[in-house]
Amino acid sequence: MKFDPFLHPDFYPDFRRAPFTIYDAGAAGGIYPLFPSAGTDLWRAHGFEPMPTSYTKLAQQYRNSGHVSVHEIALSDRQGETPFRVFRGIATGSSLNANHLIYEDGTADYDEIQVRCELLDAFCAQPGMSAPDFLKLDTEGSELPVLKGGSSVLATSCLGVVSEIKFLPFSPNTTVFADLDSFLRQSGFVLFDIQTARTTRAVGRRFGGKKGAIDSAYVLYFRDFYALYAAHLATNPDLARSKLLKLLALMSRFLYLDYAAELVDFGREKDLLDKAEARQLLKIFCGVADVSWRIPDFPGKSKLALLFDYISYILQPEMKLAIPPMFNNLGNRRSALMRQPVPQDARLLYPMRCFTAPDKTDLKFTTD
């Protein structure tokens, strides 16, 4: 089975030596499907789910999987037992989110249990354990404690983060977007995508528009590889190559092929990729484009697009209120791609490299 159609099989031995590792904190719904068509010898996953009933279902789901492990613990910034709230009627809970929802009869809408907490850094330090290359968070408001407990891993190893995050502070302990964004930016990550969900505060007889305030979002961050290389990888070319290929796999998965091509050029510059490997990858990454770039202008094109937007607003108001349907996930879509001739030279304005080298606002490289 293909690991990723945009990463050549010649690189699979690198992944077999050091499999791509996914950590999923809050894995009740199943391990994040990062590489759905990947062979099991190329990636590993660890799911963390402290709620007993959800953990039991998860363990049953992956009982015959040799590359997915599940753990009945909560990742946090503390170790040991801690209170965990299990909300009634909804499949959610959080160890740190002190959300005091009360029913009309005055009773609380949750039960409190004790669960075991672990630091991400301590978990990764166990013998035989690999640090995550990609971290998924869905911990109902306790995202910042998870990140703080893995500050070392985030600084030296992790390449991508996807997280559900709140914008409205439902309690003093809830992690909101500003908290998460500040922490990840300081850890060397760059925001690539955000998918918002909105809420209306009118209940019962609704009034006002459908587009309420932003309630929550899914956010996608990737590593500034240039900063990571300078700080942790420059003296270890084997590890640098492994991390470069893993980040290329992420860029390929989410179709940020501009950053992928930029990274290939950097890999060639630092001898992490030989000339043949770089040429092979650049032909792949620069040889496809979205079909929308090929649609010519015609009279009324913008008005037609606006009309479709109005119709969607009327027929599918949830697209304005809640998270868009699955076909509009984080990152770019694969379904509308077309082959194109590979250009001899490529040019990028404001490449990712300008985050660490502000003077590099225009990058030119050859695909030969």
N, C-alpha and C positions, 0 to 999 in steps of 0.2 A: 504493500500500500504506500501511496505517496505521503511523504512528510509534509511537503508543501509544493504545489506545482510551479512556484516561482523560484524555488531554490533547487539547484541541480543535484541529482542523486550522487554525483561524485563527492559531495560534501557529507554524505550520510555517515561515513566512518568517523568523522569528527564528533558527530552527535552520539554515536555508539560508545565512543570513549568517554564522553562527558554528556549524558543525556540532558535535554532541556527539562528544567525542573519548575513545576507550577505549585504554588501554595494557594489554597483556597480557604480563607477565613470566613466562616459563615456559609458552610457548604450544604445546607439542608436541601436545596433544590437539585443537587448534583454538582460534580466537579465542572468548573468553567470550561466550556468546549473550545479551547484555544486551537487545537489541531485535530479536528474531528476525523480526518482521514489518515492520521499518522500511524506508522507502525509502532507497536508497543516497545520496541527496543530503542526508540529514538527519544522518548520523553518519559518523565516520571511525574507523579502528582501526589500531594498530601492535602487531604481535606480535614478541616478542623470544625467540629460541631459539638458544643457542650450540652445542648438540650437532649436529654436521654432518648426521647421518642424519635427525634430526627436522626440522632446518631445511629440508632438501631436500624432504621430504614436505609440509611446511607451504607452502613456496614453490610447489610444484606444485598444492596444493589451492586457493590463492588467485591463481593466475597470471592469471586473467581478471578479477580484481576490481579495479575502479578506486578503491575506497574502503578497501581493506585492504592495508597494507604489512607485510612481514615483514623482520626484520633478524637477521643471524647474529652477534649479540652478546649478552653477558650484562650486565644492569644490576647495578651494584654501587657500593661506596663508593670505588672505585679506577679508574684508567684504565690501559689498556695490556694486555699479555699476562698471563695468570694461569693456574695449573694448574686443570684441570677434570676431575673424576672421573666416568667413565662406568661404571656398575655393570653387571656381566654378568648376563644372565638376567632383568633387570627394566628397564623403560623409565624410568629415573630417573637423575639425576646432579646434582651441585652443585659450584659453583666454590669454595665456602668450607667446606662441611660435611666435616670430617675424620673421617668415620665409618669406623673401622678394622674392618670385618667380614672375618673370616678363615675360609677353608675348613678342613675337618678335616685336610687334607694340609699345612696351613701356608701356602698361597698366598693372596694377596689376591683379593678378589672384584670388583676393579675395574681398569680401565685408566686411565691419566692422559694427558690431552692438553692442549694450550695453546689457550686461546680469548681473544678480545678482549673487554675489559670497558669499559664506558662509564658515566659518571654520568648519572642521569636529568636532573638540572639542565642539564648540558652538552648532552645530546641535544636537550632542548627549546629551548635557546638558538640552535640552528641556524636559518639564514634560512628562512622559510616554514613552520616547524614550530610546531604548536599544543601547548600543555601539556595533560596529561590531565585530563578531568573525572571519570574513573573509572579506578581502577587495580586490576587483578587480579594477585595474586601466587601463584605455585606454584613456588617455587625451592628446595624440598627443604632447608630449614634456613638459607638465606641471606637471609631476608626483611628482617632489620634492616639489613644493608648496602645493600640496594636502597633502603630508605626513607631512610637517612642520605644516600645519594647524590642524593636528590631532596628534601631538606629545604626548599628554597626553593619548589619547586612545590607541595609539600604544604601549606605555610603560606599560599600566596596563591591557589592555583588549584583543586586537587583537591577534589571534593565527595563521593566515595565510594570505599571500599576493600573488596574481598573477598579473603580470603587463606586458604590452607591454613596451619596453624601447628601446631607440636609442643608437647606438654606434657612429654614425657619427654626429658631431655637426652642424646641418643645420643652426643654428643661435646661438648667444651668450646666449640666454635664454633657449635653449633646455636642458632638463634633459637627461643626458647620463648615461650609466650603472654604471660608477664609482661613480657618485653622489648618485644614488639610493642604490647601494650596500653598500656604506659607511654609509648612514643614517640608513638603516635597520639593519646592523650589530651592530651599536651602540645602536639600540633600542631593541636588544636581539633576532634578527632573524638569521636564518641560511639558506643559499642557498641550495636547494635540487635539482633543475632541471633548465636547460636552453635550449631553442629551438631557434636556430639562423636562421635568414633570411639574404641572401646576395644580393648584387647588383653589377652589372657591369657598369662601367662608359662609356663604348663604346656604342654609339647610331648610328642609321642608319645601315651601313654595319658593323656587329659585328666582332670583332677580339679578340684574346686572349682566355683563358679558360672560362669555365662556372662558375667556383667557384670564384666569386668576393669577395671583402672585406665584412666583417660582417656589415650590415646596421642596423639591429634592431633584437630584440629577444623577446620571451616571457619567463619570469622568474618566478620561484615558490619558495617562502620562507615559512618556518615554524618556530614557536616559540621554543626557548630553554625553555622548561617547567620548568626545574630545577631552572634557574635564575628567572623566573616569580614567581615560588612558594616561593623562598626565599625572594624576594623583596615585593610581594604583596598578597600572598595567604596563607601563613603559619598560620596566625591568624584567618582565615575565612574558616573552613573546608567545609562548604556547597558550597561556591563559588569555592573553590579549586576542589571539586568533579565535579561540573558543567563544569568547564573549562577543567578538565582532560577528561571527557567523550566527550566533543566537539572536543578536539584535537585528541582523538581516532577516532572519526567519520571522521575527515580529513585524518588521516593516513590510515584508512580503504578505504576511497574514492579514494585515490591516490596509494594505495597498498604499502605503506611503512610499512609493517607489522613487520619489525625488530624494528623500533622505537616504534610501537604500543605495542609490547610485552614488551619492556623496560619500557614504561610508565605504563603498567599494574603492573609490578613488583614494580615500585616506588609507585603506588597507594596503593598496598597491604602493603608496608613498612610504609606508612604514614597514614594508616587506612582510606583512601579515598574510598577504595573498601574492602568489606569483603572477606574472603577466598573463599567462594563459587562463588562470582562474578568474582574474579580474575581468579580462575580455569576455569570458563566458558569461559572467554574472551581469556585466553591463549590457550585453546584447539582450539578455532576458528583461532586465529592469527598464531599459530604454526602448524596447521593442514593442511595448503595448501602450495604448492610450484609451481614455474613455470615449465612447462613441459620441458623447455630447459635444466634444471638440470638433466633430466633423459635420454637425448639423448647420447648414448655411442659414444666413439671415433671410427672412422673407417678410413682406408687409403684414403687420399685425401680430408678429411673433411674440412680443412682450405682452400685448393685450391678451393673447391666447393663454399664456402662462399664468397671468393674473386671474383669468376666468377660472382655470382649473383650481387655483388656490381658493377662490371664493366658494366653488362647488364643494371642495373637500371640507371647508369650514362648516358648511351647512349639513352635509351628509355624514361626516365623521367628526363631530365636535370633540371627541376624545383625543384627536390628534393635536388639538390646541390646549386641551386640559391636562392630559396625562402623557405618559411616555409613548412615543410613536410606536407603531407596529414593528414586528420583528424584522421586516424587510429593510428597515431604516436603522440598523444597528450602529454602534460606534465604529469609526473608521470608514473606509470607502467600500463600495459594492464591487463584486467581481463580475456580475452578470452582464454589464454593459461595456466590456472591454473589447478592443479590436487590435489586431496586429498592425504594425506600422514599420516602415523601413527604419533601421537603426541609424541615427545621425552620426556623422564622423566626430562632431564636437557637440558638447552639451554645455548649457549655461544655466545657472541657478542664481536668482536674486535673493538676497538675505538668507543664505543657507544656514543650517543649524550651527555651523562652525562660527558664525558671527556672535554667538552667545559667549564664547570664550575668547574670541579674537574680533573685537568690534570693528576693526578696519576691513575685515573680510566680508563685505556686503555683496560681492559679486564673484561667484566661483565658476571658472571655466575648466573643463577637462576633456580629454579625448577618449572615445570609446574603443580605439584601436589598441 
